[in-house]
Amino acid sequence: MDKYPLTTLLALRRREEEAAEASWSAALAALRTVEARLPLHDAAVEEARSLLRGARAGAVTGGVSSSGVAASRALFVERRRDELARAQASRDVFRAGPLAAARAAEALARGGRQAAQRAREAVEKHEARFLAQAGRAAEKRDEAARDDVASSNRHRRARDPDREP
């Protein structure tokens, strides 16, 4: 049977797929690391929200007080509102920046791995077709050789009827 002529290409495609798989694994690990920081941002937002609720509740239940105390309570609530806005902005920047970049890098690496896999599968499919065709050709050659031997034996018997086969 004939040897597949594109074994080097097949080996190259396999190495490319392994490299793409490693790249995808690294991108996936980086994504998981970045995603692990998201709960910290969410917790900071929830903490700021809780502090704002507490500040509002304190401002409402303060009772009768001077205008200076009321102004300082309003200022305190405003600072808590600003803290919440900063925490939300920080979370949004994180989601739009590092998290989105990590997700894009993972998707790109996944696409590269899938392309490398398809390229390897195409060469393997070509190899299977080549080997099947080579097998059929070898089978035809063997059959033709058997036919030639049988034909030769018939002709020999026809020329030499006294000879035993």
C-alpha positions in Angstrom: 0.0 0.0 0.0 1.2 3.5 -0.8 2.5 5.8 2.0 0.5 9.0 2.5 2.5 11.8 0.9 1.2 14.5 3.2 2.3 13.1 6.5 4.4 16.1 7.2 1.4 18.4 6.6 -0.7 16.2 8.9 2.0 16.4 11.7 2.1 20.2 11.2 -1.7 20.5 11.5 -1.6 18.4 14.7 1.1 20.6 16.2 -0.8 23.8 15.2 -4.0 22.4 16.8 -2.0 21.6 20.0 -0.6 25.1 20.1 -4.1 26.6 19.5 -5.4 24.4 22.3 -2.7 25.6 24.6 -3.4 29.2 23.6 -7.1 28.7 24.2 -6.4 27.1 27.6 -4.3 30.1 28.6 -7.0 32.6 27.4 -9.6 30.6 29.3 -7.5 30.7 32.5 -7.0 34.4 32.1 -10.7 34.9 31.6 -11.5 32.9 34.8 -9.0 35.0 36.7 -10.6 38.2 35.5 -14.1 36.9 36.1 -13.1 36.1 39.7 -12.6 39.8 40.3 -16.1 40.7 39.2 -17.7 39.6 42.5 -15.4 42.0 44.3 -16.7 44.9 42.2 -20.3 43.7 42.8 -19.6 43.5 46.5 -18.2 47.0 46.5 -21.4 48.3 44.8 -23.6 46.5 47.3 -21.6 47.8 50.2 -21.9 51.4 48.9 -25.6 50.9 48.3 -26.0 49.6 51.9 -24.1 52.5 53.3 -26.3 54.9 51.3 -29.4 53.2 52.6 -28.1 53.6 56.1 -27.2 57.2 55.6 -30.6 58.0 54.2 -32.3 56.2 57.1 -30.2 58.1 59.6 -31.1 61.4 57.9 -34.8 60.6 58.0 -34.9 59.5 61.6 -32.8 62.3 62.9 -35.8 64.1 64.3 -35.8 67.9 64.9 -32.4 69.4 64.5 -30.7 72.6 63.5 -30.1 73.5 60.0 -26.3 72.8 60.4 -27.0 69.3 61.5 -29.4 68.8 58.6 -26.9 70.2 56.2 -24.2 67.9 57.5 -26.6 64.9 57.2 -27.5 65.9 53.6 -23.8 66.2 52.9 -23.1 62.8 54.4 -25.9 61.3 52.2 -24.5 63.0 49.2 -21.0 61.6 49.9 -22.5 58.1 50.2 -24.4 58.6 46.9 -21.1 59.7 45.3 -19.4 56.6 46.7 -22.1 54.4 45.2 -21.7 56.2 41.8 -17.9 55.6 41.9 -18.3 52.0 42.8 -20.8 51.5 40.0 -18.5 53.3 37.5 -15.6 51.2 38.6 -17.6 48.0 38.1 -18.8 49.3 34.6 -15.2 50.2 33.6 -14.1 46.8 34.7 -16.8 45.1 32.7 -16.1 47.2 29.6 -12.3 47.0 29.9 -10.5 44.0 31.3 -13.5 41.6 31.4 -14.6 42.4 27.9 -11.0 42.1 26.7 -10.5 38.8 28.4 -13.8 37.5 26.9 -12.7 38.7 23.4 -9.3 37.1 23.8 -10.9 33.8 24.8 -13.4 33.9 21.9 -10.5 34.6 19.5 -8.4 31.8 20.9 -11.4 29.5 20.7 -12.0 30.4 17.1 -8.3 29.8 16.4 -8.5 26.4 18.0 -11.6 25.5 16.0 -10.0 26.6 12.8 -6.9 24.5 13.6 -9.1 21.5 14.4 -11.0 21.9 11.1 -7.7 22.1 9.2 -6.4 18.9 10.9 -9.6 17.1 10.3 -9.5 18.1 6.6 -6.0 16.6 6.2 -7.1 13.5 8.1 -10.1 13.1 5.8 -7.8 13.5 2.8 -5.5 10.9 4.3 -8.4 8.5 4.8 -9.6 9.0 1.2 -6.0 8.6 -0.1 -5.5 5.4 1.8 -8.8 4.0 0.7 -8.1 4.8 -2.9 -4.6 3.3 -2.6 -6.2 0.2 -1.0 -8.6 -0.1 -3.9 -5.8 0.3 -6.4 -3.7 -2.4 -4.7 -6.8 -4.6 -4.7 -7.3 -4.0 -8.4 -3.6 -4.7 -9.1 -3.8 -8.0 -7.1 -6.9 -9.0 -9.0 -5.3 -8.2 -12.3 -2.3 -10.2 -11.4 -4.5 -13.2 -10.4 -6.3 -12.8 -13.7 -3.0 -12.7 -15.6 -1.9 -15.9 -13.8 -5.2 -17.6 -14.5 -5.1 -16.5 -18.2 -1.5 -17.7 -18.5 -2.5 -21.1 -17.0 -5.3 -21.4 -19.5 -3.1 -20.5 -22.4 -0.4 -22.9 -21.2 -3.0 -25.7 -21.0 -4.3 -24.9 -24.4 -0.8 -25.1 -25.9 0.3 -28.1 -23.9 -2.7 -30.4 -23.5 -0.6 -33.3 -22.3 1.0 -31.4 -19.5 -0.6 -31.7 -16.0 -1.2 -28.5 -14.2 
